């Protein structure tokens, strides 16, 4: 058997169809089925460019077919939130933080624009009775402004004349009545604000969730080379929201759009991973629900995104 015959073998074609049905890329698919060879090898086997032992490759394919994909329970739905893996991880992390007896009560959630950070923040606030705050650029320029905004969000007070008074009142309130504090857009921190959050974790029983973009997290690390690593050491979990897969699209479709039929999620995944992630998934499914075909819905949302981008430039 040569590499071309291998690529056309019925078992290879069958495994490739299984991958198409799951809407997974080679790396995720091989991890899901426990493929004995590397994901790049599976890609070469399908393409007819495999240069290794064809018998061994076919054996790996047949083993994968025999075992089948590892079963993963479909994510549940809570209200209008689909409990995708990153949401479930965040729930578990916050639960662990709530039970922590030391200062390791920080959860950081990192994701691109539209990846679902704000939706996750709102869900955590509702589930755990937390307080959701949105940081603002003014926080970077004025530590007192940051403390005033935090105090107002927590319902503590807004009329302090000094940062010291604000720190004292906020910490005293949180020591008496600890709660989960969730800060979205958590890139607008200066060094003093980072130090204050460390103090909250040190001196109170509050849990803290910060949500930010990957490059903003890197910038904070660069700008606050001493303070930010010290804050990170208090984390119990750092959750990175991954790229969109067909499984996630299918979970959202089944959970929130059961009336919609979507035979091939690949074009939607491609668009979502290029622009705005979960926001784009919801927009495309909205278009399909309104009567568009899946292909037309993807094209329509792509045009909308491009038009907004051009207008912004």
C-alpha positions in Angstrom: 0.0 0.0 0.0 1.4 3.4 -0.9 0.4 6.8 0.5 -2.1 7.5 -2.2 -3.9 4.2 -1.7 -3.8 4.9 2.0 -5.6 8.2 1.6 -8.4 6.5 -0.3 -8.7 3.5 2.1 -12.3 3.1 3.3 -11.3 3.3 6.9 -9.4 6.6 6.3 -12.4 8.0 4.5 -14.7 6.8 7.3 -12.6 8.5 10.0 -12.4 11.7 7.9 -16.3 11.7 7.7 -16.4 11.3 11.5 -14.2 14.4 11.8 -16.5 16.4 9.4 -19.5 15.4 11.5 -17.9 16.7 14.6 -16.7 19.9 12.9 -13.3 19.7 14.6 -9.9 20.7 13.2 -7.1 18.0 13.0 -5.6 18.9 16.4 -8.8 18.9 18.3 -10.1 15.8 16.5 -7.0 13.8 17.2 -7.1 14.7 20.8 -10.8 13.8 21.1 -10.3 10.3 19.6 -7.0 9.6 21.1 -5.3 9.2 17.7 -2.0 7.3 18.1 -0.1 9.6 15.7 0.3 13.4 15.7 -2.4 15.6 14.3 0.0 16.7 11.5 0.3 13.0 10.5 -3.4 12.6 10.3 -3.6 15.6 8.0 -0.9 14.0 5.7 -2.7 10.7 5.7 -5.9 12.4 4.5 -4.0 14.5 1.9 -2.0 11.5 0.5 1.3 13.0 1.5 2.2 10.6 4.3 5.8 9.6 4.1 5.9 7.1 7.0 4.9 3.5 7.4 1.5 3.1 5.7 0.7 -0.1 7.6 1.3 1.6 10.9 -0.8 4.6 9.8 -3.7 2.4 8.8 -3.5 0.6 12.1 -3.7 3.9 14.0 -6.8 4.8 11.9 -8.4 1.5 12.6 -7.7 1.8 16.4 -9.3 5.2 16.4 -12.4 3.8 14.6 -12.6 0.9 17.0 -12.5 3.2 20.1 -14.7 5.9 18.6 -14.6 9.5 19.9 -14.5 10.0 23.6 -18.0 10.9 24.7 -18.5 14.4 25.9 -21.7 15.3 27.6 -23.5 18.2 25.8 -23.2 21.4 27.7 -26.3 22.4 29.6 -28.3 25.6 29.4 -29.0 27.9 32.4 -31.5 30.6 31.4 -30.0 32.1 28.2 -26.4 30.9 29.0 -25.0 27.8 27.4 -22.6 26.2 29.8 -19.7 25.9 27.4 -16.4 24.5 28.9 -15.0 27.9 29.8 -18.2 28.8 31.6 -18.2 25.6 33.6 -14.5 26.0 34.4 -15.2 29.5 35.7 -18.0 28.3 37.9 -15.8 25.6 39.3 -12.9 28.1 39.9 -15.2 30.6 41.7 -16.6 27.8 43.8 -13.1 26.8 44.8 -12.1 30.4 45.4 -15.1 30.8 47.7 -14.0 27.9 49.8 -10.3 28.9 49.9 -8.9 29.7 53.4 -6.0 31.8 52.2 -5.5 34.6 49.7 -5.8 32.4 46.6 -9.2 33.6 45.7 -8.5 35.3 42.3 -9.9 34.0 39.0 -8.7 35.5 35.7 -10.6 35.0 32.5 -8.9 35.9 29.2 -10.4 36.0 25.8 -10.6 38.0 22.6 -13.2 40.6 21.8 -16.6 38.9 21.5 -15.3 35.7 23.1 -18.0 35.8 25.8 -16.2 37.4 28.7 -19.0 39.9 29.6 -21.6 37.2 29.2 -19.6 34.9 31.5 -19.2 37.8 34.0 -22.9 38.4 34.1 -23.6 34.7 34.6 -21.1 34.4 37.5 -22.6 37.5 39.1 -26.1 36.1 39.0 -25.1 32.6 40.1 -22.9 33.6 43.1 -24.6 36.9 44.0 -21.5 38.8 43.0 -21.1 42.5 42.3 -20.2 43.2 38.6 -18.1 46.3 37.9 -16.8 47.7 34.7 -13.4 49.3 34.8 -12.9 52.5 32.8 -9.9 54.3 31.3 -10.1 56.9 34.0 -9.1 54.3 36.5 -5.6 54.3 35.0 -5.2 58.1 35.5 -6.6 58.5 39.0 -6.4 55.9 41.8 -9.0 57.9 43.8 -11.4 57.7 40.8 -10.9 53.9 40.6 -11.6 53.5 44.4 -14.6 55.8 44.1 -16.0 53.7 41.2 -15.4 50.5 43.1 -17.0 51.9 46.2 -20.0 53.1 44.2 -20.4 49.7 42.6 -20.3 48.0 45.9 -22.8 50.4 47.4 -20.3 51.7 50.0 -19.9 55.4 49.3 -18.6 57.9 46.7 -17.6 61.1 48.6 -14.1 60.4 49.8 -11.6 63.2 49.8 -8.5 61.0 49.9 -7.5 57.5 48.6 -6.6 56.5 52.2 -10.1 57.2 53.4 -11.6 55.3 50.5 -9.3 52.3 51.1 -10.2 52.2 54.8 -13.9 52.3 54.3 -14.0 49.8 51.4 -11.8 47.3 53.3 -13.8 47.6 56.5 -17.1 47.1 54.6 -15.7 44.0 52.8 -14.3 42.5 56.0 -17.8 42.7 57.6 -19.7 41.6 54.5 -17.4 39.7 52.0 -18.7 39.1 48.5 -17.6 38.1 45.1 -16.3 41.1 43.1 -16.2 40.7 39.3 -14.4 43.4 37.3 -14.8 43.4 33.5 -12.5 45.3 31.2 -9.9 44.7 33.9 -7.0 46.3 31.9 -7.6 49.8 33.2 -5.5 49.3 36.4 -2.5 51.3 37.5 0.0 50.0 40.0 -1.9 51.4 43.0 -5.2 49.7 41.9 -3.4 46.4 41.5 -1.9 46.8 45.0 -5.4 47.5 46.4 -6.8 44.4 44.9 -4.0 42.4 46.4 -4.9 43.9 49.8 -8.6 43.0 49.3 -7.5 39.4 48.8 -5.1 39.5 51.8 -7.4 41.2 54.3 -10.9 40.1 53.4 -12.7 36.9 52.4 -13.8 38.2 49.1 -13.4 36.3 45.9 -12.2 38.3 42.9 -12.8 37.7 39.1 -11.0 39.7 36.5 -11.8 39.6 32.8 -9.5 41.0 30.1 -8.1 40.7 26.6 -4.9 38.7 26.0 -2.8 41.7 24.9 -4.1 43.9 27.7 -3.0 41.3 30.2 0.4 41.2 28.6 0.5 45.0 28.8 -0.4 45.1 32.5 2.4 42.6 33.1 4.9 44.8 31.3 3.7 48.1 32.9 3.5 46.7 36.4 6.4 44.3 36.5 6.4 43.9 40.3 2.8 44.4 41.2 1.1 42.3 38.6 3.1 39.1 39.2 2.3 39.5 42.9 -1.4 39.7 42.0 -1.1 36.6 39.8 0.4 34.6 42.6 -3.0 35.0 44.4 -4.9 33.3 41.5 -6.6 30.0 41.8 -7.2 29.7 38.0 -6.4 31.5 34.8 -9.0 30.6 32.2 -8.3 31.2 28.5 -11.5 31.2 26.3 -10.5 29.0 23.3 -11.4 29.2 19.6 -14.8 28.2 18.4 -15.4 24.6 17.4 -18.3 22.9 15.7 -19.2 21.3 19.0 -19.6 24.7 20.7 -21.7 25.9 17.8 -23.8 22.8 18.0 -24.3 23.3 21.7 -25.4 26.9 21.3 -27.7 25.9 18.5 -29.3 23.0 20.4 -29.6 25.0 23.6 -30.8 28.4 22.3 -31.9 27.8 18.7 -33.5 24.3 18.7 -35.7 25.3 15.8 -32.7 26.1 13.6 -31.1 23.4 11.3 -27.4 23.7 10.8 -25.8 20.8 8.8 -22.4 22.2 8.4 -20.9 24.5 11.1 -17.5 24.9 9.4 -18.2 28.2 7.6 -19.7 29.7 10.8 -16.7 28.5 12.9 -14.3 30.1 10.4 -16.1 33.5 10.5 -16.5 33.4 14.3 -12.8 32.7 14.9 -11.9 35.5 12.5 -14.4 38.0 14.0 -15.8 38.3 17.5 -16.2 34.6 18.4 -19.4 33.9 20.3 -21.0 37.2 19.4 -20.7 36.2 15.7 -22.1 32.7 16.4 -25.2 34.3 17.9 -25.6 36.8 15.1 -25.4 34.1 12.4 -27.9 31.9 14.2 -30.2 34.9 14.6 -30.1 35.4 10.8 -30.9 31.7 10.2 -33.7 31.9 12.7 -35.1 34.8 10.7 -35.3 32.8 7.6 -31.8 33.0 6.0 -30.0 29.9 4.7 -26.8 29.1 6.7 -24.6 30.1 3.8 -26.5 33.4 3.3 -26.5 34.1 7.0 -22.7 33.7 7.2 -22.3 36.0 4.2 -24.7 38.6 5.6 -23.0 38.8 9.0 -19.5 39.0 7.3 -20.8 41.9 5.3 -22.1 43.6 8.4 -18.8 43.2 10.2 -16.8 44.5 7.3 -19.1 47.5 6.9 -18.7 48.4 10.5 -15.0 48.0 10.3 -14.8 50.2 7.2 -16.9 52.9 8.8 -14.7 52.8 11.9 -11.6 53.4 9.7 
